[in-house]
Amino acid sequence: MQIVIANKSHSIYAEIICKTIEEASKVRGTGIAKREPSYIITKMENGNAVIALDNEKFAGFCYIEAWGHEKFVANSGLIVHPEYRNIGLAKKIKQVVFQHSRAKFPHAKIFSITTGLAVMKLNSDLGYKPVTFSELTDDQSFWKGCQTCKNYDVLTRTAQQMCLCTGMLYDPKLKKSEKPKKIKEKVFKRLKNIKQHLFLKKNKNEKK
C-alpha cells in the first residue's frame, strides 16, 4: 500500500473517487458534498491531494482546499474504498494529508467539518478542537460547496452558524501547552445525536 501526493498521472482515478464518495453518502445517510471528476483532477494537478493505492488499485483519497487568501486550509473528501475499510487506512491518509497541509501552508489554520465520528476522532488525535462555525473561514466559496449536501437546508436555516456537521480547527500558532486535549469518541457521538435530534426533528415539524 502506497500513500502519495497525487499528481496529474493519478487523474485516471477521478471517476472512481467521485463514485465512492457519492455511494458512501447514500450508505451513511448523512451529508457529504458531491464533487465532480474535473474538480478532483484539478486538485491532483496542483499537488493538493493525497491518494492511497494498492499497486494500481484505488484504495483511498483526500484533498486540500485553501480559503481566505490561504489563511485557512481544509482537508476534505476523505474517503476509503469499501474493500479497504476497517484496516486503519483512513487514519494513515489523514496523517499524510495533514502533514502535507502543514508543509505547504505552514501559517494556515487547518479545519474540517464532518458528521463522521471516526473523522472527528482522527482530527482530535491530530490536535484539532471542536469550534463554532464562526471560527472557520468566512469565504463564501467554501460554504457554497455544501450546496450538494442533503443537509444544506439546515446550514441555510441557521445562517451558516451551525449544521449537523461538527466544525474542528487546528491552529499552528498555539503553543504546546495550549494544545487541546484529545476528546473521546463518545463525546462526539453525544454531540452528533443532539444535533440530529434538534435539526431533523425541527425539519419534520416544519413539513407538517
N, C-alpha and C positions, 0 to 999 in steps of 0.2 A: 504494500500500500504506500503510495506517494501522496504527500500533500504539498502542493507547489503554488507559487504565484502564477496565476493564469496569464496567458498571452494570446495573441491572435490565432495561434495554431490550435487553441482549445475551442474555437468558435463552433466546431462541429458538435459540441455537446450542448449548445444553447437550447435547442428544441427539447431535449430530454430534461434539462434543468427546469425549464418553464412548466413542462408537463408534470414533473414530480412535485413542484411547488403547488400547482393547481389541485392535484389529486390529494395532497396532504391536507389542504384547506377543506376539502369536502369530507374527508375522513374525520378530522378533528371537530368539524362543525364550528370552528372559530375563525377569526379574521386573519387572513394572510393576503397582503396586497399582491395582486396579479402583476406579472412582469412579462413583457414581450421579448422574444429572442434577440431582436435588434438592440434592446437596452442592455441585455446581458453581454452581448458581443462587444458593445462599447466599453463596458467595464473591464472586460478582458484585455482589449486593445490598449487601454490606458493603464494597465497594471494595477487595477483596483479590484481584484477578485482573487479568491483562493479556491482551488479545485482539488478534490481527492480522487485519485484514480487507482483502480486495482488492475495493474498492467494497463490496458487501454479501455477498461470498462469504467463508466461513470459511477462514483460512489458517494460524493458529497460536494457541497459548494457553499460559498458565502461571498458577499461583495461589500465594497466600501463606498459610501456616499459622503461627499463633503458639502457642508452647508454654511451659510452666513459668512462668506469670504474665508472659508476654512477655519472658522472659529469652532465649529462643531463637526464631528465625524460620526457617522452611523455605520455599524456593522449590520447589514441587512440580508434578508433572503437566505438565512441559514437553513440548509436542507440536506438530509441524508437519504439516499435511495433505500427503499424498503428492505432490500437484500442485505444492507449493511448496518441496520439499526441494532441498538442494544449491545454494541461492542465497544462503546466509548469513542466512536469516531467523531461525533458532534463536538465533544469536548476538545479533541485534538484540533479540529478545524477552527473552532472558536479561539483557541490559544494562538494559532498561527495568524489568523486574520487580525487579532488584537495586537500582536507584536508588530505585524506589518503596518497597521494603522498608526501605532506609536512611532515607528521609524519614519514613515512617510509624512505624517502630520504631527510632529513632536509637541506642538503647543496647543493642539486642539483638544477640546473636551470630547470624549467618546460616549455616545449614548445609544440606547436601544429601547424600542417599545415592543412588547410582546405579550401574548396571552399564554405562552408555553411555560409551564412550571419548570421543566428541565432547563430551558434557556435562562430563566430567572436565576436558577441556582448556579449555572455556569457563570453568569455575569457577576453574581455576588462573590464567587470564588476568585474572580479576577480583580475585584476591588470596586466594582460598581455599587452604587447605593440607590434605593428607590427614591424618586423625586416627583414633584408635581410637573405637569406638562409646561408650566410657565418657566421652568428652569431649563427647558430644552430649546432648540432653535426656534426662532420666530419666522424663519424663512418659509413663506407660503408654498414654495415649490415642493418642499418636503411633505407638507400636510396634504397637498393635492394628490400626492402619491397614494394616499389612503382611500381615494375615491372608489377603487375597485374592491375594497374590503367590505364584507357583508355587514359589518358593524359601523359603517361610516355615518349612518344617521345618528348614532349615539354621540359621535365626535361633534357633529354639527349642532345637535341639540344642546350641548354643553359649551358651545362657543370655543371649542378646542381646548377646554380646560381639563377634560378627563374622558376616558373611554374604558372599554373592557380591557384594553392593553394596560400594562404597567410600564411607566417610564423609569429607566435606570440610567445613571450617569457616572462616568469615571472622569475625575478631574486630575490631570497630571500635576497641577500646581499644589495639591495638598501634600503636606509633609507626612512622613511615615506614621508619625504619632497621631495624625488626624484622619488616617485612612479608616473607612467604615469597617465594622466587624462583619464577618460572614453571617448571613441570615439563613436559618433553617428552612427547608423546603415547605414544612407545614405552615410557616408564617405566610409564604407566598400563596399557598393553597387557600388559606383562610381569606386572604385579600381578594383572590380571584372569585371565590364563592360570594363574597359580599357584593362585589361589582356586578356579577351576573344576576344576583337577586335584585339589586337595586335598578339596574338599567333594563334588563329583559322583562321584569315584572311591570315596569313603567310603560314599556313599549306595548305590552299586551293590553294594558288598561286603556291606552290611547286608541287602540284599534277597535275597542268595543263600542 
